[in-house]
Amino acid sequence: MQETGSISIHTENIFPIIKKFLYSDHEIFLRELVSNAVDATQKLKSLAQLGEFKGELGELKVRVTVDKEARKITISDHGLGMTAEEIKKYINQIAFSGATEFVEQYKDKDAATKDQIIGQFGLGFYSAFMVAKEVEIFSQSYREGTEAAHWICDGSTSFTLETTEKAERGTDVVLNIAEDSDEFLEPARLRTILTKYCKFLPIPIEFEGEVINQTTPIWTKQPAELTDEDYKKFYQELYPMSMDEPLFWIHLNVDYPFNLTGILYFPKVKDELQFSRNKIQLYSRQVFITDEVKDVVPEFLMLLHGVIDSPDIPLNVSRSFLQADAAVRKINTYITKKVADKLSSLFKQDRPGYEEKWGDIGMFVKYGMLSDEKFYEKAKDFVLLKNVDNKLFTLTEYTEHIQANQQDKDGNTVVLYTNDAEHQHGFVAAAQERGYDVLNFDHILDPHFVGQLEQKLEKTSFKRVDADTLSKLIEKDHTTESVLSEDEQTKLADVYKTAIANEAMHVKVAALSPQDAPVVITQNEFMRRMKDMQRTGGGGGMQMFGAFPESYDVTVNANHPLTQKVLADGNGEKLAKQAFDLALLAQGMLKGEALTAFVKRSTELL
Ligand SMILES: Nc1ncnc2c1ncn2[C@@H]1O[C@H](COP(=O)(O)OP(=O)(O)OP(=O)(O)O)[C@@H](O)[C@H]1O
């Protein structure tokens, strides 16, 4: 029997159109054909289980071979095969009508969208024509008493179908590679494509006499069957270049209301926010799809590594649709919840272990809290604050820790922090001397995090240790009386103003304790925060603060013994300058010429 015919579709000659549309990702033809072969094999296995196929299953491998001379790539399977009638139905009708529909719907879309949609309309098989000028199918159905069929098509709407001889059950798809697709005749190229897309397919894939895949990757197994070593080994397989072991992992496994399996690893990341993105691989039934998991995984978890496998993610639709897709939103929420639960249980079950990892996971947690309200609600119980003595506290523990000492006269709890304990050492030490605790907030996310905590925590404010004099940072009821008269205070301020001679330094006199420093230089908390935010790119509306020059408050302590000397001494200005320079020195602000002058003056005074 031989039959030639025309495939009944509306658009004439869709081949050139498809080929043109899908220019950027021709390599996926192999993914599509190999997954068809795998599907056919699995269907046969299911039929055997159901007792509908009683013959020998034999060795169920999929073989990919390439013959460079003959310009042919062959994908062979021992799956259920197709009769001539089935080829007409599944290939001529389904595969081709899918292609037609594709052309009609996606004519005007951009390249990225087109790349994504190839499978959507059963375009799988048709993708062969992106690289082949002619495609042949040799197939023998598993059904007894059926004849083998041979189909040839050049991508146009006409085809030839005839009976043939084929010894073994299953299908061979033979591609006659087009001149412009020579690259796919290179075995090395084919191997790369196969390892990229087919590494975890459930049926063995043989290429050049070697099986290139793992048929049961660990995410398809039950967590109870797996040891820590299995998870670590798999991580190493996924990221052979990685030096570090993952910190911990989450095995995802849900089948309702959507289907999702996978393993997410927390890598060691430390500081780099931009580091290792796009490390999560997305699979659909063990076929690799993409490592662009944006929208499927919440933004703050993009730093995680691992695999997600879900047939429910509509991979073939455009980006904007993906964001709006209900299944994707649910998956997103699910992953966030799973991550929060995992952190929570680590925290509860092994506090020391959790604290040890805090340096690596702290950033995730804070980033998550900042970007996701639901995550904040869970994480507020396991987020940790670190003080300058490297002790870690939960939010509740910390409030309890400082409440007695660090309440101001209005009953607000004042949290003191430093963003650079080394640099602000003088301020930190002074605060500690008063029995205050100082937190370390030295990550670039911390200014934002501080802002968030201030909004969320009741009657709590955050002040950097160098934002004001200690008595002003936490204002207590009792005010220290000034030993100076009004006149003396004005005179004192004038002496300092002349000595400092700098517009950016706002001199004021305050009655501090005689034990405090004679002069303290501080930078207003609000202004400094605005500038910090701006530097880290936060808060779009903060732009206007860029126009403000740096300015500092210089607080002169009226009650310090030195003050009397400054007022009495004919040399007052020199002393004032010296005291001011010492304050600058404590802030690490004394540099260059000023530093040289200071050293000279100190020697003179000595
Ligand atoms: N190797 C094969 N063995 C048996 N049947 C096949 C084989 N390849 C394709 N088919 C049949 O042809 C049909 C069309 O294949 P095609 O790849 O175009 O779409 P699909 O596999 O149904 O969907 P998609 O690939 O888009 O997920 C398949 O559904 C299957 O019935």
The ligand as an SDF file (V2000), in Angstrom:
LIG
                    3D

 31 33  0  0  0  0  0  0  0  0999 V2000
    7.6700    8.2700   19.0310 N   0  0  0  0  0  0  0  0  0  0  0  0
    6.3350    8.2300   19.0440 C   0  0  0  0  0  0  0  0  0  0  0  0
    5.6930    7.0630   19.2700 N   0  0  0  0  0  0  0  0  0  0  0  0
    4.3470    6.9930   19.2910 C   0  0  0  0  0  0  0  0  0  0  0  0
    3.5520    8.0600   19.0900 N   0  0  0  0  0  0  0  0  0  0  0  0
    4.1250    9.2490   18.8460 C   0  0  0  0  0  0  0  0  0  0  0  0
    5.5290    9.4030   18.8160 C   0  0  0  0  0  0  0  0  0  0  0  0
    5.8080   10.7070   18.5470 N   0  0  0  0  0  0  0  0  0  0  0  0
    4.6170   11.3300   18.4370 C   0  0  0  0  0  0  0  0  0  0  0  0
    3.5960   10.4680   18.6190 N   0  0  0  0  0  0  0  0  0  0  0  0
    2.1610   10.7640   18.5780 C   0  0  0  0  0  0  0  0  0  0  0  0
    1.9970   11.9960   17.8870 O   0  0  0  0  0  0  0  0  0  0  0  0
    1.2730   12.9080   18.7040 C   0  0  0  0  0  0  0  0  0  0  0  0
    1.6830   14.3220   18.4060 C   0  0  0  0  0  0  0  0  0  0  0  0
    2.9820   14.5630   18.8780 O   0  0  0  0  0  0  0  0  0  0  0  0
    3.4370   16.0140   19.2560 P   0  0  0  0  0  0  0  0  0  0  0  0
    4.8130   15.9500   19.8080 O   0  0  0  0  0  0  0  0  0  0  0  0
    3.2620   16.8870   18.0860 O   0  0  0  0  0  0  0  0  0  0  0  0
    2.4320   16.4630   20.3510 O   0  0  0  0  0  0  0  0  0  0  0  0
    2.2250   15.8950   21.8190 P   0  0  0  0  0  0  0  0  0  0  0  0
    3.3590   15.0230   22.1890 O   0  0  0  0  0  0  0  0  0  0  0  0
    0.8600   15.3360   21.9070 O   0  0  0  0  0  0  0  0  0  0  0  0
    2.2560   17.2020   22.6430 O   0  0  0  0  0  0  0  0  0  0  0  0
    3.5010   18.0950   23.0160 P   0  0  0  0  0  0  0  0  0  0  0  0
    4.7220   17.4970   22.3930 O   0  0  0  0  0  0  0  0  0  0  0  0
    3.1770   19.4020   22.4770 O   0  0  0  0  0  0  0  0  0  0  0  0
    3.5440   18.0420   24.4920 O   0  0  0  0  0  0  0  0  0  0  0  0
    1.5470   12.4530   20.1230 C   0  0  0  0  0  0  0  0  0  0  0  0
    0.5490   12.8350   20.9990 O   0  0  0  0  0  0  0  0  0  0  0  0
    1.6280   10.9460   19.9630 C   0  0  0  0  0  0  0  0  0  0  0  0
    0.3300   10.3800   19.9860 O   0  0  0  0  0  0  0  0  0  0  0  0
  1  2  1  0
  2  3  1  0
  2  7  2  0
  3  4  2  0
  4  5  1  0
  5  6  2  0
  6  7  1  0
  6 10  1  0
  7  8  1  0
  8  9  2  0
  9 10  1  0
 10 11  1  0
 11 12  1  0
 11 30  1  0
 12 13  1  0
 13 14  1  0
 13 28  1  0
 14 15  1  0
 15 16  1  0
 16 17  2  0
 16 18  1  0
 16 19  1  0
 19 20  1  0
 20 21  2  0
 20 22  1  0
 20 23  1  0
 23 24  1  0
 24 25  2  0
 24 26  1  0
 24 27  1  0
 28 29  1  0
 28 30  1  0
 30 31  1  0
M  END
$$$$
